[in-house]
Amino acid sequence: MRDESLQYSIIRLGRDYPGQITDFAEARNSFIEKLKDGEYILFLDDDVEASKLLLDHLDRMEPKYDWYDVRQINLKNNKYSPLENPFFTGILTNNKARYRGRVHERLYPQWPHGFIDLPVIHNHVGAEKYVQKHPIGWRPLLLVKKLIEIAREKNREIETFEEWMQRRVEERL
């Protein structure tokens, strides 16, 4: 009987990629291109840990898709960040998919793909001044900024993002 369990290796871009990374999709794809059919890569950033639950699952898994979104638990400076959870990220792939995008790269073709609901832990350390200044986190702020830009483009009377942020900070004082 043929062993159909997942054959995979773990790649850490910061450690395993030769040279400086200027295009994350290109860096990841350079490893994918070397895969043989049936082999997979689990990409882990330097500030990401794979849980034992996930690794045990991968050792028994029989793959059905070319790539998988894996649950990622986001921490900021060792603390759970509810505004950035739940989150899934495409980090397990074979040689049939490719990444696109220099930063915040995504796997293509987007469908079909699988989901693995066992986590990797991403502990983002740093940007402490930003986290303290903006305790609601950065993703909601980016959304607000974009919405304000769209409204202003349509000539709506609305304050700038900076004015909105200043008002929010003053309301918290």
C-alpha positions as CSV (number, residue, x, y, z in Angstrom):
1,M,0.0,0.0,0.0
2,R,1.4,3.4,-1.0
3,D,2.0,6.0,1.7
4,E,-0.2,9.0,0.9
5,S,0.6,11.0,3.9
6,L,1.8,14.6,3.4
7,Q,5.5,14.9,2.5
8,Y,6.6,18.4,3.6
9,S,9.5,20.5,4.6
10,I,9.5,23.7,6.7
11,I,11.0,26.8,5.2
12,R,11.8,29.9,7.2
13,L,12.4,32.7,4.7
14,G,14.6,34.8,7.0
15,R,16.9,31.8,7.6
16,D,16.6,29.8,4.4
17,Y,16.5,32.4,1.6
18,P,19.9,33.4,0.3
19,G,20.3,37.1,0.4
20,Q,18.0,40.0,1.2
21,I,14.3,39.7,0.5
22,T,12.8,42.5,-1.6
23,D,9.9,40.6,-3.0
24,F,8.3,38.0,-0.7
25,A,6.3,36.3,-3.4
26,E,9.5,35.8,-5.5
27,A,11.3,34.5,-2.5
28,R,8.6,31.9,-1.6
29,N,8.2,30.9,-5.2
30,S,11.9,30.2,-5.5
31,F,11.4,27.3,-3.1
32,I,8.2,26.1,-4.6
33,E,9.8,25.8,-8.0
34,K,12.2,23.2,-6.6
35,L,9.4,20.9,-5.2
36,K,8.8,17.6,-6.8
37,D,5.2,16.6,-7.5
38,G,3.5,15.5,-4.2
39,E,5.9,17.5,-2.0
40,Y,4.7,20.5,0.1
41,I,6.3,23.4,1.9
42,L,5.1,24.9,5.2
43,F,6.3,28.5,5.2
44,L,7.0,29.9,8.6
45,D,8.2,33.5,9.2
46,D,10.8,34.0,11.9
47,D,8.3,35.2,14.4
48,V,5.9,32.3,13.8
49,E,5.8,28.9,15.6
50,A,4.0,25.8,14.4
51,S,1.9,24.2,17.2
52,K,2.6,20.5,18.0
53,L,-1.1,19.9,17.1
54,L,-0.5,21.2,13.6
55,L,2.7,19.3,13.1
56,D,1.2,16.0,14.3
57,H,-1.8,16.6,12.0
58,L,0.5,17.3,9.0
59,D,2.4,14.0,9.7
60,R,-0.9,12.1,9.3
61,M,-2.6,14.2,6.7
62,E,-3.5,12.9,3.3
63,P,-3.5,16.0,1.1
64,K,-6.5,16.7,-1.2
65,Y,-5.7,20.3,-2.3
66,D,-2.7,22.1,-3.8
67,W,-2.5,24.5,-1.0
68,Y,-4.0,25.2,2.4
69,D,-5.0,28.1,4.6
70,V,-3.8,27.5,8.1
71,R,-5.2,29.1,11.2
72,Q,-2.9,31.7,12.6
73,I,-3.2,33.1,16.1
74,N,-1.9,36.6,16.3
75,L,-0.2,38.0,19.3
76,K,1.3,41.4,19.8
77,N,4.3,41.5,22.2
78,N,3.2,38.2,23.7
79,K,-0.5,39.2,24.2
80,Y,-3.5,38.0,22.4
81,S,-4.8,40.5,19.9
82,P,-8.6,40.0,19.5
83,L,-8.9,42.5,16.6
84,E,-6.4,40.5,14.5
85,N,-8.1,37.2,15.2
86,P,-9.4,34.8,13.8
87,F,-7.0,34.7,10.9
88,F,-6.1,32.1,8.2
89,T,-3.0,32.3,6.1
90,G,-1.9,30.4,3.0
91,I,1.4,28.9,4.1
92,L,1.2,25.2,3.1
93,T,1.6,24.6,-0.6
94,N,2.8,22.2,-3.3
95,N,4.3,23.1,-6.7
96,K,1.0,23.7,-8.4
97,A,0.4,27.1,-6.8
98,R,2.3,30.4,-6.8
99,Y,2.5,33.5,-4.6
100,R,1.7,37.0,-5.9
101,G,2.4,40.3,-4.3
102,R,5.8,41.7,-3.1
103,V,4.4,42.2,0.4
104,H,1.4,40.5,2.0
105,E,1.6,37.9,-0.7
106,R,-1.2,35.5,-1.5
107,L,-1.4,32.1,-3.2
108,Y,-3.0,31.6,-6.6
109,P,-5.1,30.1,-8.0
110,Q,-7.2,31.1,-5.0
111,W,-9.7,28.3,-5.4
112,P,-10.0,25.4,-4.7
113,H,-7.9,25.2,-1.5
114,G,-8.2,23.5,1.9
115,F,-8.3,24.8,5.4
116,I,-6.5,23.5,8.5
117,D,-8.0,24.7,11.7
118,L,-4.9,23.9,13.8
119,P,-2.8,26.9,14.6
120,V,0.5,28.5,14.0
121,I,1.3,31.3,16.5
122,H,2.5,34.6,15.2
123,N,4.0,36.8,17.9
124,H,4.5,40.2,16.4
125,V,7.1,41.9,18.6
126,G,7.8,45.6,18.1
127,A,6.1,48.8,17.1
128,E,5.3,49.3,20.8
129,K,4.9,53.0,20.4
130,Y,2.3,52.5,17.7
131,V,0.4,49.9,19.7
132,Q,0.3,52.2,22.8
133,K,-0.7,55.2,20.8
134,H,-3.4,53.3,18.9
135,P,-4.7,50.7,21.3
136,I,-7.5,49.5,18.9
137,G,-4.8,48.1,16.5
138,W,-3.8,49.0,13.0
139,R,-6.1,47.0,10.8
140,P,-9.3,48.9,11.8
141,L,-7.4,52.1,11.3
142,L,-6.4,51.2,7.8
143,L,-10.1,50.5,7.0
144,V,-11.2,53.9,8.5
145,K,-8.4,55.6,6.5
146,K,-9.6,54.0,3.3
147,L,-13.2,54.8,3.9
148,I,-12.4,58.5,4.6
149,E,-10.3,58.6,1.4
150,I,-13.2,57.2,-0.6
151,A,-15.7,59.7,0.9
152,R,-13.4,62.6,0.3
153,E,-12.9,61.5,-3.3
154,K,-16.7,61.7,-3.7
155,N,-16.6,65.3,-2.4
156,R,-18.4,64.5,0.8
157,E,-17.9,66.8,3.7
158,I,-15.8,64.7,6.1
159,E,-12.8,65.2,8.3
160,T,-9.4,63.9,7.2
161,F,-8.0,60.7,8.7
162,E,-5.6,62.7,10.8
163,E,-8.5,64.9,12.2
164,W,-10.5,61.7,12.9
165,M,-7.5,60.2,14.8
166,Q,-6.9,63.3,16.8
167,R,-10.6,63.4,17.8
168,R,-10.4,59.7,18.8
169,V,-7.3,60.3,21.0
170,E,-8.9,63.3,22.7
171,E,-12.1,61.3,23.4
172,R,-10.0,58.7,25.2
173,L,-8.3,61.3,27.4
